[in-house]
């Protein structure tokens, strides 16, 4: 493994952990405050806006670092779909990509539902509408970290 491959792997795991950690924290600890009207709309909007920025940045970094590791490490520098479709390891990687897409999409939808309502001067109603999307993002995120942990443990090799 080259130094660049090692850096890509470390970045992949680090950014993934920070991203999903942020999503889980907002879903479990921050949004319930808005649902119960225990926080003002402005700080709630700021927190979720920062999470959205983190989420967009992380989504791009995860795709780029994941594609690097896939090509240079998993596939050994060869362009081939066969190892992805014919092995447990490949299936886990494909599952990771699908879950990554799911986390990205659910955070975007949840944030958009929240911002639409906050812009209209509401708090409880948009937070209630956004919560299931952020909970789904948290579950999908825990799923993708679990898949990463399985790959790290050598499952499917
Ligand atoms: C939320 C998004 C993601 C998270 C949290 C995540 C997390 C992880 C973790 C923890 C590992 C184990 C690292 C190791 O021990 O080597 C891993 C491996 C990997 N990930 Fe991801 N990942 C995500 C998205 C992606 C995406 C979008 C791609 C593809 C474009 C990808 C491709 C890979 C590959 C190729 C490996 C190495 C598999 C192997 O051992 O051959 N990941 N990921």
Backbone and ligand atoms as CSV (ligand in chain L), in Angstrom:
chain,resi,resn,atom,element,x,y,z
A,1,UNK,N,N,0.848,-1.210,0.000
A,1,UNK,CA,C,0.000,0.000,0.000
A,1,UNK,C,C,0.878,1.254,0.000
A,2,UNK,N,N,0.659,2.188,-0.956
A,2,UNK,CA,C,1.472,3.407,-1.004
A,2,UNK,C,C,1.049,4.370,0.116
A,3,UNK,N,N,1.874,5.432,0.298
A,3,UNK,CA,C,1.528,6.429,1.321
A,3,UNK,C,C,0.183,7.077,0.999
A,4,UNK,N,N,-0.043,7.357,-0.301
A,4,UNK,CA,C,-1.309,7.990,-0.700
A,4,UNK,C,C,-2.505,7.072,-0.396
A,5,UNK,N,N,-2.309,5.757,-0.617
A,5,UNK,CA,C,-3.381,4.795,-0.302
A,5,UNK,C,C,-3.679,4.809,1.199
A,6,UNK,N,N,-2.612,4.884,1.989
A,6,UNK,CA,C,-2.802,4.913,3.453
A,6,UNK,C,C,-3.527,6.185,3.867
A,7,UNK,N,N,-3.126,7.327,3.266
A,7,UNK,CA,C,-3.772,8.606,3.603
A,7,UNK,C,C,-5.261,8.548,3.226
A,8,UNK,N,N,-5.553,8.019,2.038
A,8,UNK,CA,C,-6.950,7.931,1.584
A,8,UNK,C,C,-7.769,7.062,2.543
A,9,UNK,N,N,-7.182,5.962,3.015
A,9,UNK,CA,C,-7.904,5.066,3.931
A,9,UNK,C,C,-8.162,5.762,5.271
A,10,UNK,N,N,-7.136,6.465,5.788
A,10,UNK,CA,C,-7.305,7.161,7.065
A,10,UNK,C,C,-8.365,8.261,6.931
A,11,UNK,N,N,-8.285,9.042,5.837
A,11,UNK,CA,C,-9.268,10.117,5.606
A,11,UNK,C,C,-10.674,9.512,5.504
A,12,UNK,N,N,-10.790,8.392,4.788
A,12,UNK,CA,C,-12.086,7.729,4.602
A,12,UNK,C,C,-12.724,7.374,5.953
A,13,UNK,N,N,-11.945,6.750,6.806
A,13,UNK,CA,C,-12.474,6.299,8.101
A,13,UNK,C,C,-12.747,7.499,9.027
A,14,UNK,N,N,-11.812,8.476,9.020
A,14,UNK,CA,C,-11.938,9.634,9.913
A,14,UNK,C,C,-13.148,10.503,9.556
A,15,UNK,N,N,-13.243,10.879,8.271
A,15,UNK,CA,C,-14.350,11.751,7.852
A,15,UNK,C,C,-15.686,11.011,8.005
A,16,UNK,N,N,-15.682,9.703,7.689
A,16,UNK,CA,C,-16.911,8.913,7.840
A,16,UNK,C,C,-17.394,8.924,9.286
A,17,UNK,N,N,-16.473,8.715,10.216
A,17,UNK,CA,C,-16.849,8.699,11.640
A,17,UNK,C,C,-17.362,10.044,12.118
A,18,UNK,N,N,-16.676,11.127,11.703
A,18,UNK,CA,C,-17.102,12.472,12.120
A,18,UNK,C,C,-18.483,12.806,11.551
A,19,UNK,N,N,-18.676,12.458,10.287
A,19,UNK,CA,C,-19.948,12.766,9.614
A,19,UNK,C,C,-21.110,12.053,10.305
A,20,UNK,N,N,-20.978,10.727,10.425
A,20,UNK,CA,C,-22.090,9.956,10.990
A,20,UNK,C,C,-22.294,10.324,12.468
A,21,UNK,N,N,-21.197,10.595,13.169
A,21,UNK,CA,C,-21.326,11.041,14.563
A,21,UNK,C,C,-22.149,12.312,14.657
A,22,UNK,N,N,-21.886,13.262,13.745
A,22,UNK,CA,C,-22.636,14.524,13.728
A,22,UNK,C,C,-24.110,14.301,13.427
A,23,UNK,N,N,-24.397,13.427,12.468
A,23,UNK,CA,C,-25.786,13.149,12.091
A,23,UNK,C,C,-26.538,12.522,13.266
A,24,UNK,N,N,-25.903,11.544,13.927
A,24,UNK,CA,C,-26.548,10.852,15.054
A,24,UNK,C,C,-26.797,11.851,16.195
A,25,UNK,N,N,-25.830,12.722,16.457
A,25,UNK,CA,C,-25.976,13.691,17.558
A,25,UNK,C,C,-27.134,14.655,17.297
A,26,UNK,N,N,-27.225,15.148,16.052
A,26,UNK,CA,C,-28.314,16.085,15.721
A,26,UNK,C,C,-29.669,15.373,15.818
A,27,UNK,N,N,-29.728,14.123,15.324
A,27,UNK,CA,C,-30.996,13.384,15.363
A,27,UNK,C,C,-31.430,13.077,16.792
A,28,UNK,N,N,-30.470,12.714,17.646
A,28,UNK,CA,C,-30.828,12.269,19.006
A,28,UNK,C,C,-30.892,13.399,20.025
A,29,UNK,N,N,-30.026,14.416,19.866
A,29,UNK,CA,C,-29.885,15.408,20.943
A,29,UNK,C,C,-30.355,16.812,20.571
A,30,UNK,N,N,-30.281,17.180,19.287
A,30,UNK,CA,C,-30.570,18.576,18.924
A,30,UNK,C,C,-32.028,18.752,18.448
A,31,UNK,N,N,-32.433,17.940,17.475
A,31,UNK,CA,C,-33.790,18.138,16.918
A,31,UNK,C,C,-34.907,17.951,17.945
A,32,UNK,N,N,-34.784,16.996,18.901
A,32,UNK,CA,C,-35.850,16.882,19.916
A,32,UNK,C,C,-36.069,18.184,20.691
A,33,UNK,N,N,-35.020,19.019,20.825
A,33,UNK,CA,C,-35.183,20.315,21.506
A,33,UNK,C,C,-36.136,21.213,20.714
A,34,UNK,N,N,-36.021,21.174,19.379
A,34,UNK,CA,C,-36.918,21.966,18.534
A,34,UNK,C,C,-38.334,21.426,18.565
A,35,UNK,N,N,-38.449,20.085,18.526
A,35,UNK,CA,C,-39.783,19.461,18.575
A,35,UNK,C,C,-40.523,19.858,19.842
A,36,UNK,N,N,-39.790,19.960,20.978
A,36,UNK,CA,C,-40.412,20.299,22.258
A,36,UNK,C,C,-40.386,21.804,22.536
A,37,UNK,N,N,-39.955,22.600,21.533
A,37,UNK,CA,C,-39.854,24.075,21.654
A,37,UNK,C,C,-38.953,24.487,22.815
A,38,UNK,N,N,-37.890,23.701,23.053
A,38,UNK,CA,C,-36.932,24.035,24.114
A,38,UNK,C,C,-35.731,24.811,23.580
A,39,UNK,N,N,-35.793,25.204,22.317
A,39,UNK,CA,C,-34.689,25.965,21.717
A,39,UNK,C,C,-35.297,26.987,20.761
A,40,UNK,N,N,-34.589,28.120,20.563
A,40,UNK,CA,C,-35.086,29.120,19.610
A,40,UNK,C,C,-34.814,28.651,18.178
A,41,UNK,N,N,-35.646,29.113,17.234
A,41,UNK,CA,C,-35.454,28.678,15.842
A,41,UNK,C,C,-34.067,29.028,15.280
A,42,UNK,N,N,-33.543,30.212,15.630
A,42,UNK,CA,C,-32.282,30.668,15.015
A,42,UNK,C,C,-31.091,29.750,15.306
A,43,UNK,N,N,-30.810,29.436,16.621
A,43,UNK,CA,C,-29.688,28.517,16.868
A,43,UNK,C,C,-29.909,27.132,16.262
A,44,UNK,N,N,-31.171,26.681,16.230
A,44,UNK,CA,C,-31.463,25.374,15.636
A,44,UNK,C,C,-31.099,25.386,14.150
A,45,UNK,N,N,-31.486,26.479,13.471
A,45,UNK,CA,C,-31.187,26.604,12.045
A,45,UNK,C,C,-29.668,26.635,11.815
A,46,UNK,N,N,-28.944,27.348,12.693
A,46,UNK,CA,C,-27.481,27.440,12.545
A,46,UNK,C,C,-26.832,26.068,12.700
A,47,UNK,N,N,-27.266,25.305,13.725
A,47,UNK,CA,C,-26.671,23.979,13.962
A,47,UNK,C,C,-26.915,23.072,12.757
A,48,UNK,N,N,-28.167,23.035,12.270
A,48,UNK,CA,C,-28.489,22.115,11.176
A,48,UNK,C,C,-27.828,22.587,9.869
A,49,UNK,N,N,-27.695,23.909,9.709
A,49,UNK,CA,C,-27.011,24.424,8.520
A,49,UNK,C,C,-25.539,23.986,8.520
A,50,UNK,N,N,-24.909,24.014,9.694
A,50,UNK,CA,C,-23.508,23.560,9.784
A,50,UNK,C,C,-23.405,22.062,9.529
A,51,UNK,N,N,-24.385,21.300,10.045
A,51,UNK,CA,C,-24.372,19.861,9.772
A,51,UNK,C,C,-24.511,19.613,8.269
A,52,UNK,N,N,-25.354,20.418,7.609
A,52,UNK,CA,C,-25.571,20.246,6.170
A,52,UNK,C,C,-24.278,20.523,5.396
A,53,UNK,N,N,-23.540,21.556,5.820
A,53,UNK,CA,C,-22.252,21.855,5.178
A,53,UNK,C,C,-21.286,20.687,5.392
A,54,UNK,N,N,-21.219,20.180,6.640
A,54,UNK,CA,C,-20.363,19.022,6.934
A,54,UNK,C,C,-20.773,17.831,6.081
A,55,UNK,N,N,-22.097,17.624,5.962
A,55,UNK,CA,C,-22.609,16.469,5.235
A,55,UNK,C,C,-22.229,16.538,3.749
A,56,UNK,N,N,-22.324,17.726,3.146
A,56,UNK,CA,C,-21.990,17.862,1.726
A,56,UNK,C,C,-20.493,17.654,1.497
A,57,UNK,N,N,-19.698,18.257,2.381
A,57,UNK,CA,C,-18.245,18.097,2.286
A,57,UNK,C,C,-17.886,16.612,2.448
A,58,UNK,N,N,-18.456,15.980,3.490
A,58,UNK,CA,C,-18.123,14.590,3.788
A,58,UNK,C,C,-18.576,13.659,2.660
A,59,UNK,N,N,-19.737,13.941,2.063
A,59,UNK,CA,C,-20.238,13.067,0.998
A,59,UNK,C,C,-19.242,13.022,-0.164
A,60,UNK,N,N,-18.686,14.192,-0.510
A,60,UNK,CA,C,-17.719,14.260,-1.616
A,60,UNK,C,C,-16.413,13.561,-1.217
A,61,UNK,N,N,-15.937,13.834,0.023
A,61,UNK,CA,C,-14.682,13.228,0.485
A,61,UNK,C,C,-14.815,11.697,0.546
A,62,UNK,N,N,-15.974,11.208,1.021
A,62,UNK,CA,C,-16.163,9.752,1.129
A,62,UNK,C,C,-16.176,9.099,-0.251
A,63,UNK,N,N,-16.814,9.771,-1.225
A,63,UNK,CA,C,-16.853,9.214,-2.575
A,63,UNK,C,C,-15.445,9.193,-3.181
A,64,UNK,N,N,-14.720,10.317,-3.031
A,64,UNK,CA,C,-13.382,10.414,-3.630
A,64,UNK,C,C,-12.398,9.441,-2.959
A,65,UNK,N,N,-12.389,9.429,-1.614
A,65,UNK,CA,C,-11.443,8.538,-0.928
A,65,UNK,C,C,-11.844,7.075,-1.130
A,66,UNK,N,N,-13.167,6.805,-1.133
A,66,UNK,CA,C,-13.641,5.438,-1.359
A,66,UNK,C,C,-13.285,4.954,-2.755
A,67,UNK,N,N,-13.441,5.840,-3.761
A,67,UNK,CA,C,-13.101,5.460,-5.141
A,67,UNK,C,C,-11.601,5.199,-5.255
A,68,UNK,N,N,-10.796,6.005,-4.563
A,68,UNK,CA,C,-9.340,5.799,-4.587
A,68,UNK,C,C,-8.982,4.430,-4.003
A,69,UNK,N,N,-9.528,4.150,-2.803
A,69,UNK,CA,C,-9.225,2.870,-2.146
A,69,UNK,C,C,-9.738,1.705,-3.000
A,70,UNK,N,N,-10.920,1.891,-3.591
A,70,UNK,CA,C,-11.500,0.821,-4.415
A,70,UNK,C,C,-10.566,0.472,-5.580
A,71,UNK,N,N,-10.135,1.493,-6.320
A,71,UNK,CA,C,-9.319,1.253,-7.510
A,71,UNK,C,C,-7.901,0.782,-7.146
A,72,UNK,N,N,-7.254,1.509,-6.251
A,72,UNK,CA,C,-5.840,1.241,-5.980
A,72,UNK,C,C,-5.595,0.086,-5.023
A,73,UNK,N,N,-6.514,-0.138,-4.091
A,73,UNK,CA,C,-6.271,-1.176,-3.080
A,73,UNK,C,C,-7.130,-2.418,-3.357
A,74,UNK,N,N,-8.473,-2.225,-3.316
A,74,UNK,CA,C,-9.356,-3.385,-3.458
A,74,UNK,C,C,-9.171,-4.067,-4.820
A,75,UNK,N,N,-9.166,-3.268,-5.906
A,75,UNK,CA,C,-9.076,-3.843,-7.249
A,75,UNK,C,C,-7.627,-3.952,-7.736
A,76,UNK,N,N,-6.670,-3.513,-6.939
A,76,UNK,CA,C,-5.254,-3.635,-7.297
A,76,UNK,C,C,-4.881,-2.895,-8.571
A,77,UNK,N,N,-5.557,-1.775,-8.874
A,77,UNK,CA,C,-5.203,-0.958,-10.038
A,77,UNK,C,C,-5.813,-1.435,-11.346
A,78,UNK,N,N,-6.773,-2.344,-11.286
A,78,UNK,CA,C,-7.426,-2.826,-12.518
A,78,UNK,C,C,-8.885,-2.386,-12.544
A,79,UNK,N,N,-9.368,-1.985,-13.743
A,79,UNK,CA,C,-10.775,-1.608,-13.853
A,79,UNK,C,C,-11.579,-2.881,-14.137
A,80,UNK,N,N,-12.330,-3.332,-13.126
A,80,UNK,CA,C,-13.117,-4.550,-13.285
A,80,UNK,C,C,-14.268,-4.545,-12.285
A,81,UNK,N,N,-15.448,-4.937,-12.752
A,81,UNK,CA,C,-16.594,-4.991,-11.831
A,81,UNK,C,C,-16.756,-6.392,-11.238
A,82,UNK,N,N,-16.056,-7.356,-11.821
A,82,UNK,CA,C,-16.231,-8.751,-11.415
A,82,UNK,C,C,-15.970,-8.988,-9.913
A,83,UNK,N,N,-14.870,-8.442,-9.349
A,83,UNK,CA,C,-14.646,-8.667,-7.907
A,83,UNK,C,C,-15.752,-8.054,-7.038
A,84,UNK,N,N,-16.429,-7.032,-7.566
A,84,UNK,CA,C,-17.495,-6.395,-6.784
A,84,UNK,C,C,-18.766,-7.234,-6.777
A,85,UNK,N,N,-19.016,-7.932,-7.900
A,85,UNK,CA,C,-20.276,-8.670,-8.013
A,85,UNK,C,C,-20.141,-10.135,-7.585
A,86,UNK,N,N,-18.904,-10.625,-7.472
A,86,UNK,CA,C,-18.761,-12.067,-7.243
A,86,UNK,C,C,-18.171,-12.444,-5.890
A,87,UNK,N,N,-18.030,-11.467,-4.976
A,87,UNK,CA,C,-17.468,-11.838,-3.671
A,87,UNK,C,C,-18.227,-11.129,-2.547
A,88,UNK,N,N,-18.153,-11.698,-1.355
A,88,UNK,CA,C,-18.795,-11.074,-0.192
A,88,UNK,C,C,-18.226,-9.691,0.060
A,89,UNK,N,N,-16.913,-9.550,-0.122
A,89,UNK,CA,C,-16.261,-8.247,0.065
A,89,UNK,C,C,-16.834,-7.219,-0.908
A,90,UNK,N,N,-17.008,-7.648,-2.182
A,90,UNK,CA,C,-17.571,-6.746,-3.194
A,90,UNK,C,C,-18.993,-6.334,-2.850
A,91,UNK,N,N,-19.779,-7.309,-2.376
A,91,UNK,CA,C,-21.170,-6.995,-2.005
A,91,UNK,C,C,-21.217,-6.004,-0.847
A,92,UNK,N,N,-20.292,-6.160,0.098
A,92,UNK,CA,C,-20.246,-5.214,1.229
A,92,UNK,C,C,-19.895,-3.810,0.733
A,93,UNK,N,N,-18.970,-3.715,-0.225
A,93,UNK,CA,C,-18.585,-2.399,-0.753
A,93,UNK,C,C,-19.773,-1.768,-1.506
A,94,UNK,N,N,-20.491,-2.577,-2.307
A,94,UNK,CA,C,-21.666,-2.043,-3.023
A,94,UNK,C,C,-22.729,-1.583,-2.021
A,95,UNK,N,N,-22.909,-2.355,-0.954
A,95,UNK,CA,C,-23.858,-1.964,0.101
A,95,UNK,C,C,-23.437,-0.626,0.717
A,96,UNK,N,N,-22.124,-0.462,0.907
A,96,UNK,CA,C,-21.592,0.783,1.479
A,96,UNK,C,C,-21.949,1.983,0.597
A,97,UNK,N,N,-21.817,1.801,-0.715
A,97,UNK,CA,C,-22.102,2.908,-1.642
A,97,UNK,C,C,-23.602,3.267,-1.603
A,98,UNK,N,N,-24.461,2.233,-1.586
A,98,UNK,CA,C,-25.912,2.487,-1.537
A,98,UNK,C,C,-26.287,3.221,-0.241
A,99,UNK,N,N,-25.712,2.772,0.885
A,99,UNK,CA,C,-26.008,3.405,2.178
A,99,UNK,C,C,-25.469,4.836,2.216
A,100,UNK,N,N,-24.305,5.046,1.610
A,100,UNK,CA,C,-23.726,6.408,1.523
A,100,UNK,C,C,-24.703,7.346,0.816
A,101,UNK,N,N,-25.260,6.850,-0.302
A,101,UNK,CA,C,-26.242,7.648,-1.052
A,101,UNK,C,C,-27.463,7.936,-0.175
A,102,UNK,N,N,-27.883,6.913,0.583
A,102,UNK,CA,C,-29.045,7.060,1.463
A,102,UNK,C,C,-28.814,8.113,2.540
A,103,UNK,N,N,-27.633,8.108,3.167
A,103,UNK,CA,C,-27.338,9.100,4.219
A,103,UNK,C,C,-27.359,10.496,3.605
A,104,UNK,N,N,-26.686,10.646,2.456
A,104,UNK,CA,C,-26.613,11.961,1.800
A,104,UNK,C,C,-28.018,12.483,1.488
A,105,UNK,N,N,-28.862,11.621,0.907
A,105,UNK,CA,C,-30.201,12.045,0.483
A,105,UNK,C,C,-31.091,12.377,1.676
A,106,UNK,N,N,-31.062,11.540,2.724
A,106,UNK,CA,C,-31.974,11.765,3.856
A,106,UNK,C,C,-31.599,13.033,4.637
A,107,UNK,N,N,-30.292,13.325,4.746
A,107,UNK,CA,C,-29.889,14.574,5.419
A,107,UNK,C,C,-30.375,15.780,4.601
A,108,UNK,N,N,-30.234,15.699,3.268
A,108,UNK,CA,C,-30.675,16.815,2.411
A,108,UNK,C,C,-32.191,17.042,2.551
A,109,UNK,N,N,-32.967,15.949,2.507
A,109,UNK,CA,C,-34.429,16.066,2.577
A,109,UNK,C,C,-34.851,16.606,3.957
A,110,UNK,N,N,-34.241,16.035,5.022
A,110,UNK,CA,C,-34.580,16.472,6.376
A,110,UNK,C,C,-34.279,17.948,6.585
A,111,UNK,N,N,-33.095,18.387,6.134
A,111,UNK,CA,C,-32.714,19.789,6.319
A,111,UNK,C,C,-33.651,20.695,5.526
A,112,UNK,N,N,-34.012,20.284,4.321
A,112,UNK,CA,C,-34.891,21.120,3.499
A,112,UNK,C,C,-36.285,21.250,4.139
A,113,UNK,N,N,-36.789,20.156,4.720
A,113,UNK,CA,C,-38.099,20.223,5.407
A,113,UNK,C,C,-38.028,21.166,6.613
A,114,UNK,N,N,-36.910,21.101,7.333
A,114,UNK,CA,C,-36.765,21.957,8.512
A,114,UNK,C,C,-36.679,23.433,8.098
A,115,UNK,N,N,-35.816,23.729,7.121
A,115,UNK,CA,C,-35.593,25.128,6.733
A,115,UNK,C,C,-36.852,25.760,6.144
A,116,UNK,N,N,-37.614,24.986,5.359
A,116,UNK,CA,C,-38.853,25.517,4.771
A,116,UNK,C,C,-39.785,26.035,5.870
A,117,UNK,N,N,-39.950,25.218,6.935
A,117,UNK,CA,C,-40.861,25.601,8.019
A,117,UNK,C,C,-40.318,26.727,8.874
A,118,UNK,N,N,-38.996,26.679,9.161
A,118,UNK,CA,C,-38.396,27.743,9.980
A,118,UNK,C,C,-38.491,29.078,9.250
A,119,UNK,N,N,-38.308,29.042,7.921
A,119,UNK,CA,C,-38.412,30.280,7.133
A,119,UNK,C,C,-39.827,30.848,7.199
A,120,UNK,N,N,-40.817,29.954,7.390
A,120,UNK,CA,C,-42.215,30.398,7.486
A,120,UNK,C,C,-42.566,30.794,8.923
A,121,UNK,N,N,-41.561,30.840,9.817
A,121,UNK,CA,C,-41.792,31.297,11.196
A,121,UNK,C,C,-42.284,30.214,12.134
A,122,UNK,N,N,-42.237,28.918,11.707
A,122,UNK,CA,C,-42.685,27.829,12.586
A,122,UNK,C,C,-41.481,27.115,13.199
A,123,UNK,N,N,-41.732,26.328,14.269
A,123,UNK,CA,C,-40.641,25.592,14.905
A,123,UNK,C,C,-40.980,24.112,15.098
A,124,UNK,N,N,-42.066,23.845,15.879
A,124,UNK,CA,C,-42.380,22.447,16.218
A,124,UNK,C,C,-42.729,21.611,14.981
A,125,UNK,N,N,-43.597,22.194,14.147
A,125,UNK,CA,C,-44.103,21.429,12.992
A,125,UNK,C,C,-42.974,21.010,12.031
A,126,UNK,N,N,-42.086,21.947,11.605
A,126,UNK,CA,C,-41.005,21.529,10.702
A,126,UNK,C,C,-40.002,20.594,11.365
A,127,UNK,N,N,-39.789,20.759,12.679
A,127,UNK,CA,C,-38.853,19.851,13.355
A,127,UNK,C,C,-39.442,18.446,13.380
A,128,UNK,N,N,-40.763,18.367,13.612
A,128,UNK,CA,C,-41.420,17.053,13.603
A,128,UNK,C,C,-41.331,16.399,12.227
A,129,UNK,N,N,-41.464,17.253,11.181
A,129,UNK,CA,C,-41.395,16.720,9.814
A,129,UNK,C,C,-39.973,16.282,9.463
A,130,UNK,N,N,-38.973,16.975,10.027
A,130,UNK,CA,C,-37.573,16.671,9.680
A,130,UNK,C,C,-37.025,15.474,10.466
A,131,UNK,N,N,-37.532,15.273,11.697
A,131,UNK,CA,C,-36.955,14.249,12.587
A,131,UNK,C,C,-36.880,12.846,11.980
A,132,UNK,N,N,-37.957,12.344,11.344
A,132,UNK,CA,C,-37.853,10.986,10.794
A,132,UNK,C,C,-36.748,10.860,9.741
A,133,UNK,N,N,-36.508,11.927,8.977
A,133,UNK,CA,C,-35.459,11.891,7.950
A,133,UNK,C,C,-34.085,11.838,8.593
A,134,UNK,N,N,-33.894,12.598,9.674
A,134,UNK,CA,C,-32.596,12.565,10.348
A,134,UNK,C,C,-32.409,11.243,11.102
A,135,UNK,N,N,-33.504,10.697,11.643
A,135,UNK,CA,C,-33.392,9.384,12.302
A,135,UNK,C,C,-33.015,8.319,11.278
A,136,UNK,N,N,-33.651,8.413,10.082
A,136,UNK,CA,C,-33.318,7.459,9.015
A,136,UNK,C,C,-31.847,7.617,8.619
A,137,UNK,N,N,-31.382,8.871,8.515
A,137,UNK,CA,C,-29.973,9.111,8.162
A,137,UNK,C,C,-29.053,8.496,9.218
A,138,UNK,N,N,-29.445,8.620,10.507
A,138,UNK,CA,C,-28.621,8.065,11.589
A,138,UNK,C,C,-28.562,6.535,11.492
A,139,UNK,N,N,-29.712,5.914,11.213
A,139,UNK,CA,C,-29.749,4.444,11.112
A,139,UNK,C,C,-28.904,3.984,9.912
A,140,UNK,N,N,-29.081,4.659,8.756
A,140,UNK,CA,C,-28.298,4.296,7.566
A,140,UNK,C,C,-26.806,4.513,7.833
A,141,UNK,N,N,-26.489,5.599,8.551
A,141,UNK,CA,C,-25.090,5.903,8.867
A,141,UNK,C,C,-24.470,4.850,9.763
A,142,UNK,N,N,-25.233,4.410,10.768
A,142,UNK,CA,C,-24.723,3.345,11.634
A,142,UNK,C,C,-24.547,2.068,10.806
A,143,UNK,N,N,-25.468,1.876,9.837
A,143,UNK,CA,C,-25.348,0.720,8.927
A,143,UNK,C,C,-24.058,0.772,8.127
A,144,UNK,N,N,-23.725,1.948,7.573
A,144,UNK,CA,C,-22.525,2.034,6.720
A,144,UNK,C,C,-21.255,1.896,7.563
A,145,UNK,N,N,-21.279,2.401,8.797
A,145,UNK,CA,C,-20.109,2.215,9.670
A,145,UNK,C,C,-19.953,0.731,10.053
A,146,UNK,N,N,-21.096,0.060,10.221
A,146,UNK,CA,C,-21.044,-1.377,10.528
A,146,UNK,C,C,-20.426,-2.153,9.364
A,147,UNK,N,N,-20.860,-1.786,8.134
A,147,UNK,CA,C,-20.293,-2.430,6.944
A,147,UNK,C,C,-18.787,-2.155,6.872
A,148,UNK,N,N,-18.380,-0.908,7.160
A,148,UNK,CA,C,-16.953,-0.564,7.162
A,148,UNK,C,C,-16.187,-1.388,8.197
A,149,UNK,N,N,-16.786,-1.540,9.368
A,149,UNK,CA,C,-16.158,-2.346,10.419
A,149,UNK,C,C,-16.011,-3.805,9.992
A,150,UNK,N,N,-17.030,-4.318,9.276
A,150,UNK,CA,C,-16.963,-5.707,8.789
A,150,UNK,C,C,-15.830,-5.864,7.769
A,151,UNK,N,N,-15.709,-4.874,6.865
A,151,UNK,CA,C,-14.623,-4.920,5.878
A,151,UNK,C,C,-13.278,-4.871,6.584
A,152,UNK,N,N,-13.198,-3.995,7.597
A,152,UNK,CA,C,-11.967,-3.844,8.355
A,152,UNK,C,C,-11.603,-5.157,9.061
A,153,UNK,N,N,-12.638,-5.896,9.485
A,153,UNK,CA,C,-12.413,-7.163,10.196
A,153,UNK,C,C,-12.150,-8.328,9.237
A,154,UNK,N,N,-12.226,-8.035,7.916
A,154,UNK,CA,C,-11.917,-9.081,6.937
A,154,UNK,C,C,-13.101,-9.962,6.573
A,155,UNK,N,N,-14.338,-9.559,6.938
A,155,UNK,CA,C,-15.528,-10.341,6.586
A,155,UNK,C,C,-15.715,-10.316,5.064
A,156,UNK,N,N,-15.996,-11.458,4.453
A,156,UNK,CA,C,-16.275,-11.523,3.014
A,156,UNK,C,C,-15.036,-11.620,2.146
A,157,UNK,N,N,-13.850,-11.704,2.755
A,157,UNK,CA,C,-12.618,-11.767,1.947
A,157,UNK,C,C,-12.375,-13.193,1.467
L,1,LIG,C1,C,-20.936,7.228,4.896
L,1,LIG,C2,C,-20.117,6.792,3.979
L,1,LIG,C3,C,-19.010,5.787,4.245
L,1,LIG,C4,C,-18.459,5.356,5.430
L,1,LIG,C5,C,-18.811,5.771,6.866
L,1,LIG,C6,C,-17.425,4.407,5.083
L,1,LIG,C7,C,-16.615,3.745,6.008
L,1,LIG,C8,C,-15.667,2.806,5.697
L,1,LIG,C9,C,-14.858,2.100,6.656
L,1,LIG,C10,C,-14.914,2.275,8.187
L,1,LIG,C11,C,-14.067,1.243,5.951
L,1,LIG,C12,C,-13.050,0.253,6.529
L,1,LIG,C13,C,-11.637,0.775,6.267
L,1,LIG,C14,C,-10.582,-0.281,6.356
L,1,LIG,O1,O,-10.437,-0.898,7.392
L,1,LIG,O2,O,-9.890,-0.525,5.349
L,1,LIG,C15,C,-14.351,1.421,4.549
L,1,LIG,C16,C,-13.741,0.735,3.533
L,1,LIG,C17,C,-13.979,0.972,2.199
L,1,LIG,N1,N,-14.885,1.861,1.650
L,1,LIG,FE1,FE,-16.130,3.077,2.669
L,1,LIG,N2,N,-17.369,4.289,3.710
L,1,LIG,C18,C,-18.319,5.115,3.153
L,1,LIG,C19,C,-18.582,5.316,1.814
L,1,LIG,C20,C,-17.899,4.731,0.779
L,1,LIG,C21,C,-18.096,5.018,-0.627
L,1,LIG,C22,C,-19.080,6.037,-1.203
L,1,LIG,C23,C,-17.225,4.205,-1.319
L,1,LIG,C24,C,-17.003,4.040,-2.806
L,1,LIG,C25,C,-16.953,4.930,-3.682
L,1,LIG,C26,C,-16.490,3.415,-0.360
L,1,LIG,C27,C,-15.518,2.494,-0.651
L,1,LIG,C28,C,-14.793,1.773,0.274
L,1,LIG,C29,C,-13.772,0.780,-0.088
L,1,LIG,C30,C,-13.365,0.388,-1.489
L,1,LIG,C31,C,-13.270,0.280,1.119
L,1,LIG,C32,C,-12.189,-0.779,1.283
L,1,LIG,C33,C,-12.804,-2.144,1.133
L,1,LIG,C34,C,-11.738,-3.204,1.161
L,1,LIG,O3,O,-11.242,-3.534,2.242
L,1,LIG,O4,O,-11.415,-3.692,0.083
L,1,LIG,N3,N,-16.927,3.774,0.906
L,1,LIG,N4,N,-15.323,2.373,4.430
